[in-house]
Amino acid sequence: MKNKNELSYKELKMTCPPNLFKFDTTEDLESIQSGIGQDRGIKALEFGLQVDVKGYNLYLEGPSRSWKNHVY
């Protein structure tokens, strides 16, 4: 029996109409050189990368299938 708060996979999918964007492909966009709204995380990462101690590790976590899911 379906719970009243349970969503189907179709209800979880979000699509954007193509005419919403003002470019044809992402190659038309300027490259972003910094994080968007991630200032605190970027500062923490920069700090962690400067630590030069044997056995020191960085663990980054983010949404699955994103560049952030790596252990350094």
MMTF fields as JSON, N, C-alpha, C and O atoms, coordinates in Angstrom:
{
  "mmtfVersion": "1.0.0",
  "mmtfProducer": "UNKNOWN",
  "numBonds": 287,
  "numAtoms": 288,
  "numGroups": 72,
  "numChains": 1,
  "numModels": 1,
  "chainsPerModel": [1],
  "groupsPerChain": [72],
  "chainIdList": ["A"],
  "bondAtomList": [4, 2, 8, 6, 12, 10, 16, 14, 20, 18, 24, 22, 28, 26, 32, 30, 36, 34, 40, 38, 44, 42, 48, 46, 52, 50, 56, 54, 60, 58, 64, 62, 68, 66, 72, 70, 76, 74, 80, 78, 84, 82, 88, 86, 92, 90, 96, 94, 100, 98, 104, 102, 108, 106, 112, 110, 116, 114, 120, 118, 124, 122, 128, 126, 132, 130, 136, 134, 140, 138, 144, 142, 148, 146, 152, 150, 156, 154, 160, 158, 164, 162, 168, 166, 172, 170, 176, 174, 180, 178, 184, 182, 188, 186, 192, 190, 196, 194, 200, 198, 204, 202, 208, 206, 212, 210, 216, 214, 220, 218, 224, 222, 228, 226, 232, 230, 236, 234, 240, 238, 244, 242, 248, 246, 252, 250, 256, 254, 260, 258, 264, 262, 268, 266, 272, 270, 276, 274, 280, 278, 284, 282],
  "bondOrderList": [1, 1, 1, 1, 1, 1, 1, 1, 1, 1, 1, 1, 1, 1, 1, 1, 1, 1, 1, 1, 1, 1, 1, 1, 1, 1, 1, 1, 1, 1, 1, 1, 1, 1, 1, 1, 1, 1, 1, 1, 1, 1, 1, 1, 1, 1, 1, 1, 1, 1, 1, 1, 1, 1, 1, 1, 1, 1, 1, 1, 1, 1, 1, 1, 1, 1, 1, 1, 1, 1, 1],
  "groupList": [{"groupName": "MET", "atomNameList": ["N", "CA", "C", "O"], "elementList": ["N", "C", "C", "O"], "formalChargeList": [0, 0, 0, 0], "bondAtomList": [1, 0, 2, 1, 3, 2], "bondOrderList": [1, 1, 2], "singleLetterCode": "M", "chemCompType": "L-PEPTIDE LINKING"}, {"groupName": "LYS", "atomNameList": ["N", "CA", "C", "O"], "elementList": ["N", "C", "C", "O"], "formalChargeList": [0, 0, 0, 0], "bondAtomList": [1, 0, 2, 1, 3, 2], "bondOrderList": [1, 1, 2], "singleLetterCode": "K", "chemCompType": "L-PEPTIDE LINKING"}, {"groupName": "ASN", "atomNameList": ["N", "CA", "C", "O"], "elementList": ["N", "C", "C", "O"], "formalChargeList": [0, 0, 0, 0], "bondAtomList": [1, 0, 2, 1, 3, 2], "bondOrderList": [1, 1, 2], "singleLetterCode": "N", "chemCompType": "L-PEPTIDE LINKING"}, {"groupName": "GLU", "atomNameList": ["N", "CA", "C", "O"], "elementList": ["N", "C", "C", "O"], "formalChargeList": [0, 0, 0, 0], "bondAtomList": [1, 0, 2, 1, 3, 2], "bondOrderList": [1, 1, 2], "singleLetterCode": "E", "chemCompType": "L-PEPTIDE LINKING"}, {"groupName": "LEU", "atomNameList": ["N", "CA", "C", "O"], "elementList": ["N", "C", "C", "O"], "formalChargeList": [0, 0, 0, 0], "bondAtomList": [1, 0, 2, 1, 3, 2], "bondOrderList": [1, 1, 2], "singleLetterCode": "L", "chemCompType": "L-PEPTIDE LINKING"}, {"groupName": "SER", "atomNameList": ["N", "CA", "C", "O"], "elementList": ["N", "C", "C", "O"], "formalChargeList": [0, 0, 0, 0], "bondAtomList": [1, 0, 2, 1, 3, 2], "bondOrderList": [1, 1, 2], "singleLetterCode": "S", "chemCompType": "L-PEPTIDE LINKING"}, {"groupName": "TYR", "atomNameList": ["N", "CA", "C", "O"], "elementList": ["N", "C", "C", "O"], "formalChargeList": [0, 0, 0, 0], "bondAtomList": [1, 0, 2, 1, 3, 2], "bondOrderList": [1, 1, 2], "singleLetterCode": "Y", "chemCompType": "L-PEPTIDE LINKING"}, {"groupName": "THR", "atomNameList": ["N", "CA", "C", "O"], "elementList": ["N", "C", "C", "O"], "formalChargeList": [0, 0, 0, 0], "bondAtomList": [1, 0, 2, 1, 3, 2], "bondOrderList": [1, 1, 2], "singleLetterCode": "T", "chemCompType": "L-PEPTIDE LINKING"}, {"groupName": "CYS", "atomNameList": ["N", "CA", "C", "O"], "elementList": ["N", "C", "C", "O"], "formalChargeList": [0, 0, 0, 0], "bondAtomList": [1, 0, 2, 1, 3, 2], "bondOrderList": [1, 1, 2], "singleLetterCode": "C", "chemCompType": "L-PEPTIDE LINKING"}, {"groupName": "PRO", "atomNameList": ["N", "CA", "C", "O"], "elementList": ["N", "C", "C", "O"], "formalChargeList": [0, 0, 0, 0], "bondAtomList": [1, 0, 2, 1, 3, 2], "bondOrderList": [1, 1, 2], "singleLetterCode": "P", "chemCompType": "L-PEPTIDE LINKING"}, {"groupName": "PHE", "atomNameList": ["N", "CA", "C", "O"], "elementList": ["N", "C", "C", "O"], "formalChargeList": [0, 0, 0, 0], "bondAtomList": [1, 0, 2, 1, 3, 2], "bondOrderList": [1, 1, 2], "singleLetterCode": "F", "chemCompType": "L-PEPTIDE LINKING"}, {"groupName": "ASP", "atomNameList": ["N", "CA", "C", "O"], "elementList": ["N", "C", "C", "O"], "formalChargeList": [0, 0, 0, 0], "bondAtomList": [1, 0, 2, 1, 3, 2], "bondOrderList": [1, 1, 2], "singleLetterCode": "D", "chemCompType": "L-PEPTIDE LINKING"}, {"groupName": "ILE", "atomNameList": ["N", "CA", "C", "O"], "elementList": ["N", "C", "C", "O"], "formalChargeList": [0, 0, 0, 0], "bondAtomList": [1, 0, 2, 1, 3, 2], "bondOrderList": [1, 1, 2], "singleLetterCode": "I", "chemCompType": "L-PEPTIDE LINKING"}, {"groupName": "GLN", "atomNameList": ["N", "CA", "C", "O"], "elementList": ["N", "C", "C", "O"], "formalChargeList": [0, 0, 0, 0], "bondAtomList": [1, 0, 2, 1, 3, 2], "bondOrderList": [1, 1, 2], "singleLetterCode": "Q", "chemCompType": "L-PEPTIDE LINKING"}, {"groupName": "GLY", "atomNameList": ["N", "CA", "C", "O"], "elementList": ["N", "C", "C", "O"], "formalChargeList": [0, 0, 0, 0], "bondAtomList": [1, 0, 2, 1, 3, 2], "bondOrderList": [1, 1, 2], "singleLetterCode": "G", "chemCompType": "PEPTIDE LINKING"}, {"groupName": "ARG", "atomNameList": ["N", "CA", "C", "O"], "elementList": ["N", "C", "C", "O"], "formalChargeList": [0, 0, 0, 0], "bondAtomList": [1, 0, 2, 1, 3, 2], "bondOrderList": [1, 1, 2], "singleLetterCode": "R", "chemCompType": "L-PEPTIDE LINKING"}, {"groupName": "ALA", "atomNameList": ["N", "CA", "C", "O"], "elementList": ["N", "C", "C", "O"], "formalChargeList": [0, 0, 0, 0], "bondAtomList": [1, 0, 2, 1, 3, 2], "bondOrderList": [1, 1, 2], "singleLetterCode": "A", "chemCompType": "L-PEPTIDE LINKING"}, {"groupName": "VAL", "atomNameList": ["N", "CA", "C", "O"], "elementList": ["N", "C", "C", "O"], "formalChargeList": [0, 0, 0, 0], "bondAtomList": [1, 0, 2, 1, 3, 2], "bondOrderList": [1, 1, 2], "singleLetterCode": "V", "chemCompType": "L-PEPTIDE LINKING"}, {"groupName": "TRP", "atomNameList": ["N", "CA", "C", "O"], "elementList": ["N", "C", "C", "O"], "formalChargeList": [0, 0, 0, 0], "bondAtomList": [1, 0, 2, 1, 3, 2], "bondOrderList": [1, 1, 2], "singleLetterCode": "W", "chemCompType": "L-PEPTIDE LINKING"}, {"groupName": "HIS", "atomNameList": ["N", "CA", "C", "O"], "elementList": ["N", "C", "C", "O"], "formalChargeList": [0, 0, 0, 0], "bondAtomList": [1, 0, 2, 1, 3, 2], "bondOrderList": [1, 1, 2], "singleLetterCode": "H", "chemCompType": "L-PEPTIDE LINKING"}],
  "groupTypeList": [0, 1, 2, 1, 2, 3, 4, 5, 6, 1, 3, 4, 1, 0, 7, 8, 9, 9, 2, 4, 10, 1, 10, 11, 7, 7, 3, 11, 4, 3, 5, 12, 13, 5, 14, 12, 14, 13, 11, 15, 14, 12, 1, 16, 4, 3, 10, 14, 4, 13, 17, 11, 17, 1, 14, 6, 2, 4, 6, 4, 3, 14, 9, 5, 15, 5, 18, 1, 2, 19, 17, 6],
  "groupIdList": [1, 2, 3, 4, 5, 6, 7, 8, 9, 10, 11, 12, 13, 14, 15, 16, 17, 18, 19, 20, 21, 22, 23, 24, 25, 26, 27, 28, 29, 30, 31, 32, 33, 34, 35, 36, 37, 38, 39, 40, 41, 42, 43, 44, 45, 46, 47, 48, 49, 50, 51, 52, 53, 54, 55, 56, 57, 58, 59, 60, 61, 62, 63, 64, 65, 66, 67, 68, 69, 70, 71, 72],
  "secStructList": [7, 7, 7, 6, 6, 7, 7, 7, 2, 2, 2, 2, 7, 7, 7, 7, 7, 4, 4, 4, 1, 1, 7, 1, 1, 4, 4, 4, 1, 7, 7, 7, 7, 1, 7, 1, 1, 7, 2, 2, 2, 2, 2, 2, 2, 2, 2, 2, 2, 2, 7, 7, 7, 6, 6, 7, 7, 7, 5, 7, 7, 7, 1, 6, 6, 1, 6, 6, 7, 7, 5, 7],
  "xCoordList": [0.839, 0.0, 0.888, 1.871, 0.557, 1.342, 1.04, -0.115, 2.112, 2.012, 1.605, 2.001, 0.832, 0.369, 1.529, 1.381, 2.688, 3.859, 4.853, 5.854, 4.574, 5.48, 5.293, 4.17, 6.424, 6.389, 6.839, 7.663, 6.301, 6.767, 8.018, 8.296, 8.769, 9.963, 9.622, 10.431, 8.444, 8.033, 7.798, 8.018, 7.358, 7.126, 8.437, 8.453, 9.517, 10.813, 11.611, 12.587, 11.213, 11.947, 11.544, 10.36, 12.566, 12.301, 12.91, 14.075, 12.155, 12.676, 12.504, 11.567, 13.419, 13.37, 13.074, 13.655, 12.189, 11.939, 13.187, 13.759, 13.622, 14.836, 14.836, 15.897, 13.678, 13.649, 13.924, 14.007, 14.065, 14.414, 15.852, 16.185, 16.702, 18.121, 18.437, 17.824, 19.407, 19.786, 21.067, 21.838, 21.297, 22.45, 22.054, 21.077, 22.829, 22.542, 23.201, 22.563, 24.476, 25.193, 25.997, 26.2, 26.449, 27.25, 28.602, 29.269, 29.011, 30.253, 30.132, 31.145, 28.909, 28.682, 28.85, 28.881, 28.957, 29.031, 30.463, 31.38, 30.654, 31.966, 32.237, 31.325, 33.49, 33.898, 33.791, 34.13, 33.327, 33.243, 34.524, 34.889, 35.208, 36.491, 36.402, 37.411, 35.223, 35.087, 33.81, 32.974, 33.676, 32.469, 31.309, 31.515, 30.137, 28.946, 28.324, 27.801, 28.381, 27.796, 28.505, 27.897, 29.769, 30.508, 31.764, 32.757, 31.74, 32.94, 33.541, 34.754, 32.703, 33.202, 33.855, 34.922, 33.221, 33.778, 35.082, 36.007, 35.162, 36.391, 37.527, 38.647, 37.26, 38.297, 38.764, 39.96, 37.838, 38.204, 39.053, 40.031, 38.688, 39.451, 40.85, 41.83, 40.957, 42.271, 43.144, 44.335, 42.551, 43.294, 43.772, 44.946, 42.868, 43.211, 44.3, 45.126, 44.313, 45.332, 46.709, 47.722, 46.753, 48.032, 48.62, 49.787, 47.855, 48.357, 49.299, 48.905, 50.553, 51.564, 52.005, 53.12, 51.101, 51.362, 51.051, 49.995, 51.986, 51.778, 50.507, 50.309, 49.656, 48.434, 47.245, 46.145, 47.44, 46.329, 45.545, 46.127, 44.246, 43.395, 42.283, 41.886, 41.796, 40.617, 39.499, 39.723, 38.32, 37.152, 36.131, 35.715, 35.724, 34.727, 33.483, 33.563, 32.341, 31.095, 30.12, 30.048, 29.389, 28.393, 27.387, 27.378, 26.545, 25.547, 26.22, 27.293, 25.589, 26.157, 26.247, 25.467, 27.214, 27.484, 27.993, 27.867, 28.568, 29.167, 30.673, 31.146, 31.414, 32.87, 33.338, 34.512, 32.483, 32.914, 33.106, 33.662, 32.686, 32.758, 34.12, 34.223, 35.149, 36.493, 37.161, 36.85, 38.072, 38.907, 40.293, 40.832, 40.876, 42.208, 43.199, 44.377],
  "yCoordList": [-1.176, 0.0, 1.245, 1.298, 2.243, 3.456, 4.42, 4.729, 4.881, 5.88, 7.212, 7.493, 8.033, 9.296, 10.255, 11.16, 10.076, 10.924, 10.321, 10.949, 9.112, 8.416, 8.932, 9.087, 9.194, 9.68, 8.577, 7.734, 8.592, 7.656, 8.249, 9.438, 7.428, 7.934, 9.022, 9.92, 8.954, 9.978, 11.327, 12.375, 11.301, 12.544, 13.198, 14.378, 12.442, 12.957, 13.572, 14.282, 13.31, 13.801, 15.238, 15.567, 16.098, 17.486, 17.755, 17.434, 18.32, 18.676, 20.173, 20.788, 20.736, 22.164, 22.322, 21.613, 23.229, 23.458, 24.063, 25.003, 23.562, 24.057, 25.561, 26.184, 26.149, 27.592, 28.442, 29.666, 27.819, 28.52, 29.031, 30.023, 28.349, 28.675, 29.556, 29.441, 30.431, 31.377, 30.935, 31.778, 29.63, 29.088, 27.774, 27.132, 27.392, 26.144, 24.94, 23.906, 25.083, 24.017, 24.664, 25.878, 23.869, 24.4, 24.918, 25.667, 24.528, 25.068, 26.566, 27.258, 27.074, 28.497, 29.328, 30.557, 28.666, 29.36, 29.639, 28.905, 30.726, 31.021, 30.048, 29.639, 29.687, 28.769, 29.448, 30.624, 28.724, 29.242, 28.85, 27.675, 29.827, 29.581, 29.414, 29.14, 29.573, 29.429, 28.658, 28.437, 28.255, 27.551, 28.524, 29.715, 28.042, 28.875, 28.619, 27.535, 29.62, 29.474, 28.467, 27.926, 28.204, 27.196, 27.788, 27.079, 29.068, 29.732, 29.02, 28.827, 28.635, 27.971, 26.634, 26.308, 25.868, 24.58, 24.725, 23.936, 25.72, 25.954, 26.338, 25.853, 27.202, 27.585, 26.377, 26.228, 25.515, 24.312, 23.375, 22.803, 23.219, 22.375, 22.946, 22.202, 24.248, 24.871, 24.668, 24.38, 24.818, 24.581, 23.13, 22.868, 22.199, 20.782, 20.388, 19.53, 20.999, 20.681, 21.191, 20.711, 22.153, 22.714, 21.941, 22.144, 21.072, 20.292, 19.222, 18.379, 19.27, 18.331, 17.433, 17.549, 16.537, 15.631, 14.214, 13.961, 13.296, 11.913, 11.364, 11.512, 10.739, 10.139, 11.079, 10.664, 12.339, 13.301, 13.082, 13.036, 12.949, 12.696, 13.73, 14.318, 13.94, 14.773, 13.876, 13.006, 14.088, 13.366, 14.404, 15.23, 14.373, 15.291, 14.492, 13.405, 15.036, 14.343, 15.32, 16.485, 14.845, 15.666, 14.778, 13.564, 15.372, 14.583, 13.489, 13.701, 12.327, 11.248, 11.683, 12.509, 11.107, 11.398, 12.812, 13.359, 13.414, 14.741, 14.594, 13.554, 15.606, 15.584, 15.517, 15.235, 15.761, 15.87, 14.525, 14.491, 13.44, 12.146, 11.485, 10.497, 12.021, 11.476, 11.555, 12.439, 10.642, 10.704, 11.093, 10.5, 12.078, 12.568, 12.26, 12.594],
  "zCoordList": [0.0, 0.0, 0.0, 0.739, -0.816, -0.949, 0.2, 0.492, 0.839, 1.896, 1.27, 0.139, 1.964, 1.377, 1.093, 0.273, 1.756, 1.526, 0.535, 0.19, 0.085, -0.814, -2.248, -2.725, -2.921, -4.301, -5.249, -4.893, -6.433, -7.459, -8.105, -7.946, -8.83, -9.494, -10.508, -10.744, -11.104, -12.07, -11.394, -12.002, -10.153, -9.418, -8.957, -8.608, -8.956, -8.53, -9.673, -9.432, -10.893, -12.053, -12.365, -12.431, -12.559, -12.916, -14.294, -14.532, -15.162, -16.477, -16.688, -16.18, -17.438, -17.758, -19.243, -20.065, -19.595, -21.017, -21.67, -21.116, -22.814, -23.465, -23.729, -23.708, -23.976, -24.269, -23.027, -23.127, -21.875, -20.647, -20.694, -20.045, -21.464, -21.524, -22.727, -23.789, -22.529, -23.578, -24.297, -24.756, -24.395, -25.093, -25.755, -25.368, -26.755, -27.464, -26.789, -26.591, -26.438, -25.729, -24.602, -24.602, -23.656, -22.555, -23.04, -22.326, -24.241, -24.802, -25.054, -25.155, -25.156, -25.376, -24.092, -24.152, -22.943, -21.665, -21.253, -21.62, -20.474, -19.915, -18.78, -18.061, -18.633, -17.584, -16.222, -16.092, -15.208, -13.852, -13.131, -13.106, -12.545, -11.903, -10.388, -9.739, -9.825, -8.381, -8.072, -8.948, -6.819, -6.398, -6.283, -6.05, -6.439, -6.332, -4.969, -4.712, -4.096, -2.771, -1.888, -0.964, -2.148, -1.393, -0.748, -0.582, -0.382, 0.132, 1.344, 1.412, 2.292, 3.502, 3.158, 3.679, 2.288, 1.891, 1.124, 1.315, 0.264, -0.502, 0.433, 0.272, 1.41, 2.381, 3.179, 3.43, 3.582, 4.329, 3.465, 3.947, 2.209, 1.303, 1.09, 1.128, 0.869, 0.676, 1.909, 1.788, 3.1, 4.33, 4.385, 4.644, 4.143, 4.208, 3.23, 3.538, 2.06, 1.059, 1.462, 0.953, 2.364, 2.819, 3.994, 4.33, 4.619, 5.747, 5.207, 4.401, 5.666, 5.179, 6.335, 6.842, 6.739, 7.845, 7.363, 6.783, 7.611, 7.203, 7.848, 9.053, 7.058, 7.561, 7.587, 7.95, 7.208, 7.185, 5.904, 4.82, 6.016, 4.857, 4.774, 5.781, 3.582, 3.359, 2.852, 2.011, 3.357, 2.866, 2.446, 3.258, 1.193, 0.668, 0.332, -0.242, 0.694, 0.397, -0.231, 0.16, -1.184, -1.851, -2.544, -2.34, -3.358, -4.085, -4.911, -5.477, -4.978, -5.776, -7.236, -7.711, -7.923, -9.333, -9.541, -10.636, -8.501, -8.652, -8.481, -8.024, -8.836, -8.744, -7.302, -7.064, -6.343, -4.951, -4.269, -3.171, -4.847, -4.161, -4.378, -5.105, -3.756, -3.86, -2.503, -1.704, -2.24, -1.05, -1.504, -2.438, -0.857, -1.224, -0.134, -0.259]
}
